[in-house]
């Protein structure tokens, strides 16, 4: 979770890895590539998988030639595809079964998982061992996916993404309580239009109650709904 010097990050991997998976954004793309190249130089047999919004939607053969450290790309929403990639990497290696996967000789179309089928890493305990490692934390929470608007400057409202898909409310509320109980200072909401749904008022109130019970989170940041009005401001 830190952009450490490449030599430090490489040493932290320890023994030879089977797979190095990197989630790529504009702010970490160059660092990720540098780490991937260092991994390949030290461990040529290791597999490198790039995911995240920075990977190209339709890579051609030239892309893989100019990014020789990458073995696979995972497109779109990665939870389902990444899980299936891990299963195939450990078993049959039939890459055509992995949704949203590209490699030098093939690709598979992406598909959207049902959000109600996705696990919460906070509630599953994935982050429990990380919390004691730092005195302060910022956490990201997503309560719904998609955007009904089609702003020309943004791909969030792409026709494939314009349906709002809501995470179960019990999961959302339990995560908010987890943030408070674990001393999270700052929560960054990842929704495209917070305040657009009636239930967002209840979510905002849950943050207030978590602060009263646990003393945090101290701050909540979000992207508010477009075409804001008094109804939206009252909810949030």
N, C-alpha and C positions, 0 to 999 in steps of 0.2 A: 504493500500500500504506500510505499515511499519511493520517490525517484532518487535513489541512492546512486553514488558512483557505480558505473557498470561493474568494475572489479569487485566491489563490495556485494552487489546483488548476485553476481555469479558465484562468489564464495558462499553466499547464503543458501544457494541451491543444494550444496553438499555433494552427494553422490550423483552419478550419471542419471539424468531423468529419462523416462520414456517419452514424456510429452511436456512441452512448455506452451501454455495457452495464454495469450495476451489480448486484453480488451483494449481496442485502439480508438483514440479520439485525437483531435487536432493538437491538444496540449501534451500528449505523451507519445505521439507517433514516432518521432525521431529517436526518443529514448527506447521505445519498444524495439525498434529495428536494430538499434545498437546492441541491445541485450540479446536479441535473437541471433545476430551475427556472431556474437561472442559465444553463445551456446553452441552454435553449429561448428565453430572453430575448435572448441574444446571437446565436444561430444558429437561427432558427425552423424551418429545414428539416431540422435534425438529428433523427435517430430515437433515441428513448430506450427501452431494453429493461431491464426489471427481472427479475431471477431471484433464487434463494435461498429459504431456508425462510420468510422473512417475507412473501412475496407470498401473497395469499389463494388457496385452492384453487379456489374458484368465484366469481370476481368477477362482479358484475352491472353493468348499465349505469350505475347510480349510482356505483359505485366509480370507473370511468373518468372520470365527470363531476367527482368530487371530487379526482381525481388527474390533472388535465389534462396534466401534464407527461409522463405515461407513454403511449407508443404501443403497447407490447406487454408481456406478462408471459410468462415461461417457467417452467413448473411441473415439479416432480419432479427427477429426476437430469438435469442439464443438458448433459452432454457431447454426446450424440447430437443432442438438439434444437438446441443452440446451433450446432453445426457445420452442420446443415441450414438453420438460419435464415440463417447467413452466405451459404450457397450461393444460397438463394432471394433474399436481399437484393441479391446481385450479378447475378442472372440473371432468372428468370421472375417472382419475387415471388408465387408461388403458396403462400400461407401455410397452406393446408390440407394441405400436404405436411410441415409441421413438427410433430413430435410434442410435445405438452405446451405448445403456444402458445395464448395468448388475446389477443384484440384487441377493439376496440369492437363489432365486428359478428360475431364468431365465436370458436370455440375448437376445439382438437384434443386428444383424450385423450392422456395421457402413456403412455410405455412405457419399460421398463427396458432399457438397453443391456447387452450381454454384457461383463462386466468384463474378460475376457481380451482383448477387442478394443480396450480403451482404452489410449491412449498415456500414458507417464509424463512429465510436464513437466520433472521433474528430469533424467531420463536423455536426454530430447530436447534439452536445452540451453536451455530457455526461461528458466531462472533464472541462467544463467551470467553474463549481463551485470549482474544485480542484486547478486550476492554482493559485488563490490568496493565497492558504494555505501554499505554500513554496516559497522561494526566487529563487530557481533554479530547473529546470526540465530536465529530460532525457525522450525522447519519442521513442517508437518503431514503425517502419513503415514497412509494407509488400507491395511490388509492384507486386510480383507474387509468386505462390506456386509450389512446385515440384522440382525435380532434375533429369536430364537425366543420371547421372552417377550412378554406382553401386559399390562404394568403400566398401571394406569389413569391414572397421572399423566404418561404419556409416549406420544408417537406413533411412537417408533422401532420398536415392535413391532406396528405396524399390519398388518392381514392381508395387505396387498400387499407388505410389507417383511420378512415373518418368515422368509424363506428365506435362509440364509447363502450368500453368493456370494463365493468366494475369488479374490483377485488371484493371478496366477501367482507361484510362490515365487521364481523367478529374478529377476523384477522387484522383489519385496519386498527381497530380499537385496542386489541391486545398488543400490537406493535407499539402504539403510542405509550401504553403503560410500561412496556419494556424499555423504551427510551428514557422515561423518567426514572424507573427503578435502577437503571444502570448508569445514571449520571451523565447522560448525553447532553451537551450544552446547546447544540444547534441542530435543528432538523430542517433539511432541504426537501421540500415536496416536489416530486418529479412530474406531477400532472400538467397537462397542457393548459387546462382551464379551470383552476380551482375556483369554486363558487358557482359553477354551472349547474350542479346537481343539488337537489333539496337536502340530501344527506350531508353535504359539505358543512352545513351549520353544526351538525352533531359532531363532525370530525374536529372542527375548530374548538368546540366546547370541550372535547376530550383532551385537547392539549392544555386548556386552562385547568381542568381537573387534575391532570398529571402533574402540572406545576404546583398545584396546591398540595397534592399528596407527597410528592417526592422532591420538590424544589427545582424541577426542570422538566423538559428542556427550557432554557432561557430564551431562545429565539426560534422563530418559525419563518421560513422563507418559501414563497411559492410564485408561480406564474398565474395571475388572475385571469378570469374569463374575459374574452374580447367583448366589445360593446358593453362595458360595465354599466351598471345602473344601481339604483338605490337598493333593489332587492338583493343584488349580489353583495353589496357592501354590508348590508344587515346580516347576511349569513356569515361573513368572515370577519 
